[in-house]
Amino acid sequence: MKKHIIILSCISAILCSCAVIRPGDVGIKQKFGKLKGKTKTQGLLFYNPFTSSVVRVPIRTINKEIKLNLPSKEGLNVQAEISILYHIEENKVSEIISTVGKGYEQTLILSTFRSASADVCARFYAKDMHSGKRGEIEVDIKNQMSKLLDDRGFIIEAVLMKSITLPKGLYSAIESKLQAEQEAQQMKFILQREEKEAERKRIEAAGIRDAQLIIKEGITEGNIQWKSLEVLKEISMSPNAKLILTDGKTPVLINGDND
């Protein structure tokens, strides 16, 4: 019986002095409040449970979703739901825990994000956050966060604006403006089409005018006499022509079939 108790005690002691580090996390020993040794990746980490503990820190990508009000350039408050994707550099884990503590996300990530997002969004109109400039705003916030957290051991992978709720009444104003812009674009297209059609007609009229001028310039007295001779020649060779009277300018055909 005593033997079994000793075995169970040994097993319990081993289990109590062993920490399992899961994939995506690292562990580091903390002895009497001080961090000791190097960080341990996935696997088993043995320690003395009476004097030490294990601090686990995720180094995988973390998705932190935040809801907050963002200021706009015109002074409006825009409700937003934003995701921050970030991870911690493994070689900076010990430094982060030593200088910031386990609450690094609240202390650094979220406070930096609120500052960066307010600063960036204040340069844009509310409608920009809801339309095509959303991607530009996301990149600007990410870059500013990365600058503020430079060399602190945090990598900001992306900032994603998941949803934007504009102030009441602004949606209808934006829709009206977009509709007016679409109508203006359509009218611009119609005018361009009509201008091209008018230009085509002007070119066509100029071509006809030039052709007529060329024909007119070619009608001379000599040409008329030459054409008259050609006509007389063709008439004389026709089997239906019997008699031709002409002064050399105007031929007169007398058909002798009626005799």
C-alpha positions as CSV (number, residue, x, y, z in Angstrom):
1,M,0.0,0.0,0.0
2,K,2.8,2.4,0.9
3,K,4.5,1.5,-2.3
4,H,1.5,2.6,-4.3
5,I,1.2,5.8,-2.4
6,I,4.9,6.6,-3.1
7,I,4.4,5.8,-6.8
8,L,1.3,8.1,-7.0
9,S,3.1,10.8,-5.1
10,C,6.0,10.6,-7.6
11,I,3.7,10.7,-10.5
12,S,1.8,13.7,-9.0
13,A,5.1,15.5,-8.4
14,I,6.2,14.9,-12.0
15,L,2.9,16.1,-13.3
16,C,3.0,19.2,-11.1
17,S,6.5,20.1,-12.3
18,C,5.7,19.7,-16.0
19,A,4.0,22.3,-18.2
20,V,2.7,21.6,-21.7
21,I,3.5,24.3,-24.3
22,R,1.0,24.1,-27.1
23,P,1.7,25.0,-30.8
24,G,1.6,28.7,-31.3
25,D,2.6,29.5,-27.7
26,V,5.9,29.8,-25.9
27,G,6.7,29.4,-22.3
28,I,9.3,30.9,-20.0
29,K,10.1,30.1,-16.4
30,Q,9.5,32.6,-13.7
31,K,11.4,32.0,-10.4
32,F,10.6,34.2,-7.4
33,G,9.1,36.7,-9.8
34,K,12.1,36.8,-12.1
35,L,12.2,35.4,-15.6
36,K,14.7,32.6,-16.0
37,G,16.2,30.9,-19.0
38,K,15.1,30.9,-22.6
39,T,11.7,30.7,-24.0
40,K,10.4,27.2,-24.8
41,T,8.3,26.4,-27.8
42,Q,5.8,23.6,-28.1
43,G,6.5,20.6,-25.9
44,L,7.2,19.9,-22.2
45,L,8.8,22.4,-19.9
46,F,9.9,21.1,-16.5
47,Y,10.1,23.4,-13.5
48,N,10.0,23.4,-9.7
49,P,6.4,24.1,-8.7
50,F,7.5,25.2,-5.2
51,T,9.7,28.1,-6.4
52,S,8.8,28.7,-10.0
53,S,5.9,29.0,-12.5
54,V,5.5,29.1,-16.2
55,V,4.4,32.1,-18.1
56,R,2.7,31.3,-21.4
57,V,2.6,33.8,-24.2
58,P,1.0,33.3,-27.7
59,I,3.2,34.0,-30.7
60,R,0.6,33.0,-33.2
61,T,-1.5,35.6,-35.0
62,I,-4.0,37.2,-32.7
63,N,-7.3,38.7,-33.9
64,K,-8.5,41.4,-31.6
65,E,-11.9,43.0,-32.4
66,I,-12.6,46.5,-31.1
67,K,-15.7,48.6,-31.2
68,L,-15.2,52.4,-30.9
69,N,-16.2,55.8,-32.1
70,L,-13.9,57.4,-34.6
71,P,-13.8,61.1,-35.4
72,S,-14.1,62.4,-38.9
73,K,-12.7,65.4,-40.7
74,E,-16.1,67.2,-40.5
75,G,-16.3,66.5,-36.7
76,L,-18.7,63.6,-36.8
77,N,-18.5,60.5,-34.6
78,V,-18.5,57.3,-36.7
79,Q,-19.2,54.0,-35.0
80,A,-16.8,51.3,-36.2
81,E,-15.9,47.6,-35.5
82,I,-12.3,47.0,-36.4
83,S,-10.1,43.9,-36.2
84,I,-6.4,44.1,-35.5
85,L,-4.2,41.2,-36.6
86,Y,-0.9,41.0,-34.8
87,H,1.7,38.6,-33.4
88,I,4.7,38.8,-31.0
89,E,8.2,38.1,-32.0
90,E,9.5,35.0,-30.2
91,N,12.9,36.6,-29.3
92,K,11.1,39.6,-27.7
93,V,8.8,37.7,-25.4
94,S,11.0,37.9,-22.3
95,E,11.6,41.6,-22.9
96,I,7.9,42.3,-23.3
97,I,6.9,40.4,-20.1
98,S,9.7,42.1,-18.1
99,T,9.0,45.7,-19.3
100,V,5.2,45.7,-19.9
101,G,3.8,42.5,-18.2
102,K,1.1,40.1,-19.1
103,G,-1.3,42.9,-19.9
104,Y,0.7,44.0,-22.9
105,E,-2.3,43.9,-25.2
106,Q,-4.3,46.5,-23.2
107,T,-1.2,48.6,-22.4
108,L,0.4,48.7,-25.8
109,I,-1.7,47.3,-28.6
110,L,-5.1,48.8,-27.8
111,S,-3.8,52.2,-26.6
112,T,-1.6,52.5,-29.7
113,F,-4.5,51.5,-31.9
114,R,-6.9,54.1,-30.4
115,S,-4.3,56.8,-30.8
116,A,-3.4,55.8,-34.4
117,S,-7.0,55.3,-35.6
118,A,-8.2,58.6,-34.1
119,D,-5.3,60.5,-35.8
120,V,-5.8,58.8,-39.2
121,C,-9.6,59.0,-39.3
122,A,-9.6,62.7,-38.4
123,R,-8.0,63.3,-41.8
124,F,-10.9,61.7,-43.7
125,Y,-14.5,62.5,-44.2
126,A,-17.1,60.2,-42.8
127,K,-18.2,59.1,-46.2
128,D,-14.6,58.1,-47.0
129,M,-14.8,55.5,-44.2
130,H,-17.8,54.0,-45.9
131,S,-16.7,54.1,-49.5
132,G,-13.6,53.4,-51.6
133,K,-11.1,55.0,-49.2
134,R,-11.6,52.4,-46.5
135,G,-8.5,50.4,-47.7
136,E,-6.4,53.5,-47.6
137,I,-7.5,54.2,-44.0
138,E,-6.7,50.7,-42.9
139,V,-3.2,50.8,-44.4
140,D,-2.6,54.2,-42.7
141,I,-3.6,53.0,-39.3
142,K,-1.5,49.9,-39.7
143,N,1.6,51.9,-40.7
144,Q,1.2,54.4,-37.8
145,M,0.8,51.6,-35.3
146,S,3.9,49.8,-36.7
147,K,5.8,53.1,-36.3
148,L,4.6,53.6,-32.7
149,L,5.5,50.0,-31.8
150,D,8.7,49.9,-33.6
151,D,11.3,47.6,-32.0
152,R,8.8,46.7,-29.2
153,G,8.4,43.1,-30.4
154,F,5.0,43.4,-32.0
155,I,4.2,42.9,-35.7
156,I,1.0,44.5,-36.9
157,E,-0.2,42.3,-39.8
158,A,-3.3,44.1,-40.7
159,V,-6.1,46.5,-39.6
160,L,-9.5,45.6,-41.0
161,M,-12.6,47.8,-40.8
162,K,-15.3,45.3,-40.5
163,S,-18.3,47.6,-40.2
164,I,-19.0,51.3,-40.2
165,T,-22.1,53.0,-38.9
166,L,-22.5,56.5,-40.1
167,P,-24.4,59.2,-38.2
168,K,-28.2,59.3,-38.8
169,G,-29.2,61.1,-42.0
170,L,-25.7,60.8,-43.6
171,Y,-26.6,57.6,-45.4
172,S,-29.4,59.3,-47.4
173,A,-27.1,62.3,-48.1
174,I,-24.4,60.0,-49.5
175,E,-26.9,58.0,-51.6
176,S,-28.3,61.3,-53.0
177,K,-24.8,62.5,-53.9
178,L,-23.8,59.2,-55.5
179,Q,-27.0,59.2,-57.6
180,A,-26.3,62.8,-58.7
181,E,-22.7,61.8,-59.6
182,Q,-24.0,58.9,-61.6
183,E,-26.5,61.1,-63.5
184,A,-23.8,63.6,-64.2
185,Q,-21.5,60.9,-65.6
186,Q,-24.4,59.6,-67.8
187,M,-25.0,63.1,-69.1
188,K,-21.3,63.6,-69.7
189,F,-21.3,60.3,-71.8
190,I,-24.3,61.5,-73.8
191,L,-22.7,64.9,-74.6
192,Q,-19.5,63.2,-75.6
193,R,-21.4,60.8,-77.9
194,E,-23.3,63.7,-79.5
195,E,-20.1,65.7,-80.0
196,K,-18.5,62.8,-81.7
197,E,-21.6,62.4,-84.0
198,A,-21.6,66.1,-84.8
199,E,-17.9,65.9,-85.6
200,R,-18.5,62.9,-87.9
201,K,-21.3,64.8,-89.7
202,R,-19.0,67.8,-90.1
203,I,-16.3,65.6,-91.6
204,E,-18.8,64.0,-93.9
205,A,-20.1,67.3,-95.1
206,A,-16.6,68.6,-95.7
207,G,-15.8,65.6,-97.8
208,I,-19.0,66.1,-99.9
209,R,-18.1,69.8,-100.3
210,D,-14.6,69.0,-101.4
211,A,-15.8,66.4,-103.9
212,Q,-18.2,68.9,-105.4
213,L,-15.5,71.5,-105.7
214,I,-13.2,69.0,-107.5
215,I,-16.0,68.1,-109.9
216,K,-16.9,71.7,-110.5
217,E,-13.3,72.6,-111.2
218,G,-13.1,69.7,-113.7
219,I,-16.1,71.0,-115.8
220,T,-14.4,73.2,-118.3
221,E,-15.3,74.2,-121.9
222,G,-12.7,71.9,-123.3
223,N,-14.0,69.0,-121.2
224,I,-17.6,69.6,-122.3
225,Q,-16.6,69.5,-126.0
226,W,-14.5,66.4,-125.5
227,K,-17.5,64.6,-123.8
228,S,-19.7,65.8,-126.6
229,L,-17.5,64.1,-129.2
230,E,-17.4,60.9,-127.1
231,V,-21.3,61.0,-127.1
232,L,-21.4,61.5,-130.9
233,K,-19.1,58.6,-131.4
234,E,-21.2,56.3,-129.3
235,I,-24.4,57.4,-131.0
236,S,-22.9,56.9,-134.5
237,M,-22.0,53.3,-133.5
238,S,-25.5,52.5,-132.3
239,P,-27.6,50.4,-134.7
240,N,-30.7,52.4,-133.8
241,A,-29.3,55.8,-134.9
242,K,-30.1,56.7,-138.5
243,L,-29.3,60.4,-138.8
244,I,-27.3,62.8,-136.7
245,L,-27.5,66.6,-137.1
246,T,-25.0,68.6,-135.0
247,D,-23.1,71.8,-135.0
248,G,-20.3,70.1,-133.2
249,K,-21.7,71.0,-129.8
250,T,-25.2,69.7,-129.5
251,P,-26.0,66.4,-131.2
252,V,-29.5,65.8,-132.5
253,L,-30.6,62.2,-133.2
254,I,-33.2,61.5,-135.9
255,N,-34.5,57.9,-135.8
256,G,-35.4,56.7,-139.2
257,D,-37.3,53.6,-138.0
258,N,-40.6,55.5,-138.4
259,D,-40.1,55.8,-142.3
